[in-house]
Every structure is written in structure tokens, then in C-alpha cells.
């Protein structure tokens, strides 16, 4: 998978970790596992994506748009991304903000469902 889409997916997943001020070291195993399952990302590459996302500024909407363009009509892959985002959310304390973020991303990935 193209590095650009991997980075965008990693940024979406890392966004929940960042917003919730979670312990990055604690989240690395799950993050790496999720990135490796469907995005052919090895542990070192995934950990680097996570650490970069934690320290850089980014625009979530831009990353969702990259994913939309790359996956076009591949609804199954988009659903997998939402599933993984949900997995990150419920791996720790769930907040209302988490699901507002999830819902906003879902609406952007599947505007026809809104």
C-alpha cells in the first residue's frame, strides 16, 4: 500500500491517542498490530508513524480526503479503517469526544449514508 495512505490511516488512528492524551508507549503494540493487519506496515514503521503523528500538526480532513481518493469506491476497506479506529477508541477509556471524531470521519468516508 502506498506510503501516503498508510500515513493517513496512521494519522487517523493516532489522532484518538493524541486527543485523549494516552500513554503512547502503552498504545504502540495495538497501533502496530492494527497497522500491520490491513496496511502491510511493519512494527518499526508503524511505531514511527505513531510517534510522528503525536508530535506534528496535521489536518484530519486532509487525511480523510487522501483515504477517500485512494480507496474511491472500496467500501470494505473504508469499513476496515472505521473498525480499526473503533478498536483504538475502546482500547482505553472511551470519551464522548472519541465518538464525535469517529462519527465525523464516518460521515466523510461515507457521505451517502448521512
Residue pairs with C-beta under 8 A, 6 or more apart in sequence:
1 39
1 40
2 70
4 66
4 70
5 39
5 66
5 67
5 70
5 71
6 35
6 39
6 40
6 41
6 45
6 49
7 49
7 63
8 63
8 64
8 66
8 67
8 70
9 35
9 39
9 63
9 67
9 81
9 84
10 31
10 35
10 39
10 41
10 46
10 49
10 50
10 53
11 49
11 53
11 58
11 60
11 63
12 60
12 63
12 64
12 67
12 81
12 85
12 105
13 31
13 34
13 35
13 50
13 84
13 85
13 88
14 31
14 49
14 50
14 53
14 54
15 53
15 58
15 60
15 101
16 22
16 85
16 88
16 89
16 98
16 101
17 24
17 27
17 31
17 50
17 54
17 88
18 53
18 54
19 97
19 98
19 101
20 92
20 93
20 95
20 97
20 98
22 92
24 50
24 51
24 54
27 50
27 88
27 91
27 92
28 46
28 47
28 50
30 87
30 88
30 91
31 46
31 47
31 50
31 88
32 41
32 43
32 46
32 47
32 50
34 84
34 87
34 88
35 41
35 45
35 46
35 49
36 42
36 43
36 46
37 84
38 77
38 80
38 84
41 49
60 101
60 104
60 105
61 108
64 105
64 108
64 109
65 108
67 78
67 81
67 109
68 78
68 108
68 109
71 77
71 78
75 110
78 109
78 110
81 109
82 102
82 105
82 106
82 109
85 102
85 105
86 102
89 98
89 99
89 102
106 113
107 113
107 114
